Amino acid sequence: MQPHQLSPEDVLQHLQTFRSGLSDKEVQARRRQYGYNEIPEAGRQHWALIFLKQFKSLLVFILLGAAAISWATGHEADMYVILAVIVINASIGFAQEIRAENAVASLKSMLVPLAKALRNNEKVTLPARELVPGDIIILEEGDSIPADARLIEAKNLRAIEAPLTGESVPVQKTTESLPAETPMADRRNMLYKGTFIAGGYALAVVTGTGIDTAIGEIALSLSKIKPDKTNFQKKTDALARQMAIIAVASAALLFSIAYFYQQGTLDEVLLVAIAAMVSSIPAGLPAVLAIVLAIGANRMAKRNAIVREFTATETLGAVTTIITDKTGTLTQNTLTVRKVLVPDMPEWDITGEGWSPIGNFMHDETVIDPKDVPALAQLLTICGWSNNSDIQHDKEKDSYKLIGDPTEGALLALARKGGFFPKQDTSIQKIDDLPFNSNLKMRATLVQNKGKKQLLVVGAPEKVLTKSVQVSTAEGIVPMSDEWMHRLRHQMDEWSLQAMRVIALAWHEETEDITHVEENHLQNLTFAGIVGMIDPPRPDVRDAVAACKRAGIRVIMATGDHINTAIAISRATGIIDGTEQHQILALTEQQLLMLDEKEFEQVVHTTNVFARLTPHMKLRIAEKLQAGGELIAMTGDGVNDAPALKRADVGVAMGIMGTDVARDSAKVVLADDNFSTIVNAVEEGRIVFTNARQTSFYLLTTNFAEIITLIMSILSGLPIPLTATQILWLNLVTDGVGDISLATESGHGDMLNQKPVNPKENILNAEVFPFLLINAGLMTLLTLAAFKWFLPDGINKARSAAFIVMAFCQLYNVYNMRSLQLSIFEVGFFTNRYINVAMIFSLIVQVAIIEVPLLAQMFHFAPVSFGEFATLALAASGVLWLGELYKLIRYRRSTK
């Protein structure tokens, strides 16, 4: 039998323990059996494994093959260059992932460092990791729960279980036994590791530690979820295959044609073909893609999104669906009073957020001072004094922290907004307190107020209403009538439908000289009013959700909270926007379990709000969407979110409020716990993909132009226009500098106004081929023209001219590739300083390699005059102007 089915005494007997606690000898024996009370940290990898992971790429394997060919043919220098590029690429990825791991580690805090327990019939404080099943633990208000435990004593105990269940309202606990089929979220006699005590006192026996806790079971299930290749890894593998096929095919074609036409010796033709193949396999591409990802990850970090999995940088830009938790993700995880009603008075709206004392009482946009309204002042007095919570101000962070129950904290914040600060008020003295009782569903405080004793009561509206015999109104105190009962219940129901938690307040002047509060004193109350509170959405979430919709991204709420609350928050954040008149607004897990697979698939693709979900159902929803071709980002902060976070294409965890299990399961961690940060990260991800695509296009265009030039030269009966060394130099310097500078490009226009890139769309696609053919064709034509023009002056002079034209065509092509749609005049010549620095560097290097005698001799170049050099460089600019013409024609055609 499970612990929640047993009585307290039966649980103690089952675990072979006593109320006085275990002996030291028994503790040692149980630790050998169960181990320490800790969950293995799955997210942190050894640095060596992180480094080796960087080499797990098809593109890297192809480059290693190219390095082997270079070594076999005597081109050791090329081999060293390729190997150096591979190491640089791995180092960039390694440095980024280590930086991310360190950033996440700095956000982490231990779940429970210490615990209070009974050992050898003595109360001791010990590290929580030393607890074993059978230990008796003591818990009080504000304590974190160090292990799963069965209650054996409880006094007015309430626990916050949001990290595990997603429900933000404290759960009332009891020691009574429960049926075997009771769901975990409804096991009122159990406490769970990683949750918190909101109020009351408890004595409990530990039933599970470490991996045998509810949190531990979720962590264990995560190890069974095998990570697939990321979307970006799949695309780069496809890119590697495409470029390898192009390189091998073009080199084979070049060798066949040269050999058939007998252009050059066999050794020379073979070396040129091998050089062309090696240059066609872009050795610098892995490093450039790593730089693109690193720049994107760095930009994301500046916008509070820490990337733990390097390739998740791009994948974020391609997501089509975001599945988000509610509590602490869309909402602020702070109960806030939004409405106040004193009978027969206007309904006041309350402004202000969280636990801050800053806020106004408003009606019809008119601000009132509560102290000017006696009945309202009395209600706020009850809020402030019938209260055991405390709100502390952190002056350094300029933030407020709650100590105690969130409901009482919301009432205290309301009182402070009205100018009532109990700690500073000496006119009222607290005499006695009756904490919240689950049977009464009320709490009460006895105070001395200006010479009179008053009983101040807070509780569930229906309970307070039935105990009230009078009503405090604008005209004074009047008897409670059926009409008043009906009016007040109607208001309560209306607020409840808005997913507000309604709290009633009342008071009673004591005529007897009592010194403590008993349950029988809660009679003949004067009803003071009601307040409506809610865990409000984060201020910028609505705009973030709207930005997702503009970007073609569907937002789904998947929460463990109640369905009415889920619908209300979904309306407030725009997830439900009023266009769903003939659709299902929300479904619970119980409703989902009644559907067959076809019906389940249909509602998952049409319904945007799911409530009362277990971790398993969140995972099932994510997997069903992925099976339908969706690219999923899952956001959350609780342990219950962890399985879906790991299964998602991109798991996004909250860094501050999030649990360690959630952070370890995610690929991205939000340092500010703000949902809108993920929208910023999506924008950066789209820039990353665009830069990866434009860089790859650039390399393909230039490499394709080199191959076509060599082939056309041979077919025209001309000598080979570039030597193997010259080709490799072009690949190393011109391509290398150009593609790295393109990796730094920022986004042009509003990336979030575009639809997501199809997850199955490769980096190289049909979009590039018209542009590729036009540019490569012109590069070939200009290079061959220069070669033929200078050929009468000698082969070395002709090759020098061909080299200059090809090099400058590639440099001008960098400006073409800054945007595949926008003109360089729209983008701006000087908006990316790295491009201009790269151009200046390349220009200096090209002049030096031809004009410096030692370098010219090494590469077999002949001197070129300044006028000839300038003319050739100017002629090469035709690539830029042709690219501008292509964009202009295509843009006009696409807008017709």
Helices and strands as residue ranges (DSSP letters): G 3-5, H 8-14, H 24-34, H 47-53, H 58-72, H 76-107, E 114-119, E 122-127, G 128-130, E 136-140, E 148-160, H 162-165, E 171-172, G 184-186, E 190-191, E 196-208, G 210-212, H 214-222, H 231-261, H 266-280, H 285-302, E 305-307, H 312-318, E 321-324, E 336-341, E 347-350, E 361-363, E 366-368, G 370-372, H 374-385, E 390-394, E 399-403, H 406-417, G 422-424, E 428-437, E 442-449, E 452-459, H 461-467, E 468-473, E 476-479, H 482-497, E 501-509, G 519-521, E 525-534, H 541-550, E 554-558, H 563-573, E 587-588, H 589-593, H 597-606, E 609-611, H 615-627, E 632-636, G 639-641, H 642-647, E 650-654, H 660-665, E 668-670, H 675-715, H 724-729, I 730-735, H 736-742, G 751-753, H 768-790, G 791-793, H 795-816, H 824-827, H 833-851, H 853-858, H 866-876, H 878-895
